[in-house]
Amino acid sequence: MTKEHNSISHRIYFVAFVMFLFAALIVYKLTNIQWVHGEHYRALAKKQDIKTFVIPANRGNIYSSDGSLLATSIPIYMVHFDATSPSEATFNKNINALSDSLGSLFTKNSSFYENKLKAARQNNNRYLLLGKDLSYTQYSRLKSFPILKLGIYKGGRIDSIIEVRKHPIGQIAQRTVGYIGTDKNGNPNAVGIEGAYGKYLDGKNGKVLKQKIAKGQYKPIRDNSEVEPVDGYDVISTLDVYIQDIAHHALLQSLQKNKAEHGCVIVMETKTGYVKAISNLGRTEKDSVYMERLNYAIRESGEPGSTFKLVDMIALLDDNKVDTSKVYDRKGGSIPFSGYNVVDSHREGVQKISLARGFEISSNTVMVQAVNENYKNNPKQFVDRINKMGLNKPLGLPLKGEGIPKIPQPGTKKWNGLSLPWMAFGYGVEVTALQTLTLYNAIANNGEMIKPQFVSEIKEWNKTIKKFEKEVINPKICSEGTVKKLKAVMENVVKRGTAKSIYSKDFSMAGKTGTAQGNYGINGGTDKHYISSFVGFFPVEEPKYTCIVVVHKPSTASGLYYGADVAGPVFKRIAQKIFTDSPTTNEVKDLNKKSGSQESRYNAYFAKAQNATSKIPNVKGMPAMDAVSLLENMGLRVKLKGNVVGKVKSQSISSGQPLQRNGMIELVVI
C-alpha cells in the first residue's frame, strides 16, 4: 500500500469518527431533551397550542307579571370547517352531497360550495367559514349535513355560539328592564333589572379546551366541554304588559300634543308596592321623536311644586295644628315673605276659604300661611315630620341611578328665612317622581308606606328560588283620621278643584295637580319653563292603583301647561282604560240583559252554519273569529291575514265553489 493510499484511509477514518461523534452528540441531546427536560418542553408546547376558553352561560329571561317575555337571550350560531380533518375517502365520497345541502340552505348554486370546499382542502384551510348569524333552525340543519355530522375531528365542523339579548315587546319599559352595555373602559355595565338582578340572571360559565389550528384560530379538542355551563335563573318582574302599554301610549300622546321635552309615568299597585307600569319618554334632538332615553322616574329629582302640599296637610292635621275647616284670607292671591311674593296661579275668585278648599284649588297663599303660622317658631318640627316620612333619603332601590332627595334642614347653612314658606308650596326641595308616588301611595294604603318593587320572584323553570316580600318603609305615616280627611280632599280636587276637568261619573279618582316653574332664577328667568304633574289613586273607595304623571317643558303657546291640562288627562286615560275598557275588570250587572249587536252577530253566524252544505259559504263582513269557527267546522283549514279581531274583507275561495275537506282558505281581515 502506498503512502498516498494510507493518507486517504486516515482521512476517511477521521471523517467517519467525526460523524460518529456528531451522531452520538445528537443521540445524547435527544435523550437529554426526552428524559431530562421532556416534561418542561411538553408542558410548554401544550401551553402554546392548547388553551382553556370560557363558555358563557345562557342568561336567564325577564318576564312580566302576566308571563310575557320582556328580555331573553337568543343564540346566534357560526360554523367553520377544518378542511384537513375528514379522510380523503370521506371527503371525496360526500363532497357533492355536502355542496348540494349548503346550496339549498343558503340558496346558492351547489357548484359554488363544491369549488370552495375543494379549494379549502387543497390549500389546507383549517378555518373556512360556512355560515354566520345562523338561527337555531339553520344550525340544526347544517350540523346534520354530510361530513359535518361526523363532528369536530372526523367531520371538521367547528361551532361558535354568540348570545344576543332581545326585547320581544320592543322599547316599552326599556330603561327599567335594562340592557347590558359597556363602560368607558370596555367592561360590562348592565343597568335596570338586567343589572340589579345580574347575580341571578348570569348563571355560571363553563370551560372548554381548544387547540390552536392556524392563523390564531382554535377548535375544541373534544366534543364534550371540561365544565358545562349552568343557565341563569329567570326574573319575574312586577310589570304588567297591558297596563304598561296603556301608560306608554297615554304619555306619548300627551308629549306629542303638548310638544313637551320629556316625561314619565308610573303605575303602582297600592297594597303591594309592585310597579305595574313605568314609562320614560324623551324627545330626540335629531328627529324629534320620543323614545326611552333616561329613567326620569327614578333618577330625575327636582322641585315638585304643588304635589308637595300633601306634606303640609299631613303635618298640619297630624300635629293637630289646624283642621281642614280653618279659614284663611288669600289677600288677592299674593303675600310677601322676606322681600319676595308668594302668589297664586289664579288670583281671582273667593278670597276667604278653608284649608281644605285651599288644597283643592292649590292656593299657594293659603298653604304657605298655614305652614308658616304654625311652624315658624319651630321649623324643625315640620322638617322632622318630613324626615319621619322618609322623604329626606333615597328609597334604596336595587336599580342603579336613583336620584338623591334634598330637604333643607334647620340649623344648616342652606336654611334661611325663605326655606319654610317656600317648602310649603314645593320649592327649595327636590324629590323624584317615584318618591312622590310612594308618599301618595301611603295615603291610598291607609298610612302604610311601602317600598316600590320591580321584581316579585326569581325562578328556575317552575321552581321558585327566591320571593321578594313587601317591604314596609313606615308602618304609619299618619293617623287613620288624617288619612280619611286627606282622601276626601283629594277626591274633591278631582270633583271640584284644579283637576275637575278630568272628573268622570263612571269611576272615582283622587289626587293632586302640580305646576312647578323650572329655571325661574337662572338668566333672569329667560330660561323659565314648566313641569306639569298629577299624582293620585283610583278607585277612591278601595284604592288599587296609585299613579304619577310628570311632563317637562310643555309648550306654553296655547296657555294650557298646568298639571290638570297636561298630566291630568294621562292619569284619567290610564284609570279609564284599566277600569272601563278592560273586560276583566268590568262589573257584570245583568246577565240576562241582551245586546243587540251580539244577537245580530249570533243570528248571522247561526244562519250560515245551518245552511252550510258542500259549498264554500260567503263569509265577507263576518267577524274573523266567527268565520274561522264556521269554516273549520266544515273541515277547512283557515289562514288569517291582517287584524284578527276585525271583519273579513275577502276570501281566497269564492262562495259557491265546491267544498274540499282539509283544503286551505285564506281570509283577509281588516
Phi, psi and omega in degrees: 000131183283167179296325180294320179295322179297322181294318180295319180298320180297319181294321179296317179297323181293315179298318179297322180294318179298316179297323178297316179297320181295319179294319178298322179295319179296316179299320179297316182294318179296317179297321180295316179295317184292314189258330182270309183251012185302313182299320180298312183289325177296318178296321180294318179296318180296321181296324182282327186264335184238129179229156175266126179248148179276135173257108182299137177287152175291122181289141180294163179271159172245126182244156170278172182294337180265011175090002178286146182276120181262324179210136180211161179257126179253122178284131175249126188257148175226135182233127174248169183227124173272100187290349180269348186286311182296149176292162181301317182295316180297316182296310183294324182290326189248001184300319181292317180295320178295318179297318178298318182293317179294319178298320179293320182291317185255013177050051174232167179292135182297331179296330177300314181285328179297314178295321181295317182290319179294320178296320179296321179295316183292325183268008181056038178287118184258006183212056180279125180285123176261325181192141176229163183053043182275142172284169180296324179297314178297317180298318180297320178293314185297319183284356175262001182288158176307147184071304184298329182290350181282350175102203189288305188272314180285330183254345177074014182278126180242114184260143172227141181233129176242134181264126180243131181275128181237152178238097187303329182264012176080217188273000180297125181061025185300319183290334179273316174300320174092181180203168179249110179244201177228148177276186184295341179265003179085007180275148179302137181218099182264140180236171181068206178298325178305318181277318184295328184243029181299327182295336176270322184285329190297318187076193180237127182290152176259183180224145178218139176272133178231147180252140179291134181245308180189149175051041178073012181262149180233154173223151182302144180274349176207167182290326183265149179277157177292316177228120180283138178290153178247124182299150176285163178282160175270144178250125178261110181278170179272351184295142176247119186300322181296311180292322179300317180296319178298310183297316182300310184285329176294318178293315180302317180299319180292318180298317180293316181296320185262005178051044183278163180280310178200170180190173179212159175215141178227134174241124183237140176285123191300312187285329187256337187082005179292126176280111184271338178203143175209121182233134179230111184237131177231150182275130179283147181287327187289305185239008174056039172255157182262134179209167179285103183256307180228157178272075184302324185298330184258320190261337186272109176255143181193179180291123186279341184073218191291343177294342179283349181295344174298326177299317178304311184295319179299313182295310183299316183283318184283335175273004179058037178281313180213173174247168182296343182272353181301131185264138178231151179262121181289342175055048178076012178078022179205125177225142184273146173216115176049044177086359178239153179255136170263124185235155174270152178297321178236112187273341184285178177095188182299135184266322180263109184225163180283165176301318180299316180293325177299321177291319182298319181263006177058049179281115178295321183295320180293312184294320180293317178300315183297316181289314184296316181298324187265345183231002184297329179274347179212066182298336180299326179297319179292314182291324177299326178296319178296316180297322181296328178283354176084014183279355181268002181216158180298161179286345181075044182287150176288340180283143182289153168086021180295134179294148181265121178288153178232114178239112180303138181247130178304141179093355178260170182296332183278354181272132178214188184294340180268348188301308184295307181297325180291324177298328185298334176239030167083024177242155183079002176235158178223129176217162176270166178299320182291326177293320176296316179300320180298323178294312181294326179296328178297321177292317178298331184263028176060036173099348181273116179268122182239152183284132177298142180233142181249346181227134181261325180198163174248133184228152169241102190057240180263007182262127179280122179271320180208137178243134181263111182278165178300134178250122182266122177278315180213116184294338181203097182282344177196174183287164179296325179297318178295317179302315182298317180293320182292322177299321181294314182289328178288328174294324179289335174303321180279323183287318187216010182254212185296339182254022183296341180291342180256006181298142176224136178283347185278333179206150186267142178223153176219147180173198182213136175274159175212135176224097183261148175265133178252147179056033183289341181251007184259135180053039178068019178088004182289338179264014184298139175214180184239150172239113184260136183214160171210135179221137181184197183215164180201153344288159186294322185297319180214082187305127178252325180230144171243141187217142173232142177231128178230126181235123182262136175056053172291154179296140179261004185301320183274348183082358180257080182236007181284162181305320181292330183275326187258308184271326182304313180299329177295314178302313182296319181299319180295311180298319182296315181294321182290314188258352180244312184276337182283122182292342183281345183245358178292142177273126179275109186268326184215103182290338184270351181287130184265145177259127182300317181293322179293319179298317181297316180297318182294317181297320179295317179295316183297319181296317180292322180295323180289326183272356181295122180237239181255014181239155180291126179280164175270112183251010179298134180089348178282150171302140187305316184292327176293319180296319179299314181299315181298311185290321180292326176294339177272000176095012179264155172262131188246133175241123181263143177227116181116205183283112187291344180262007181265204181246155184288126178267319181208163179227142187291332177249122184295151177295145180093348178288153179300140181275127175244115182299142182069009176285159181259133175232133181254133179246129174266121187245138178236000000 
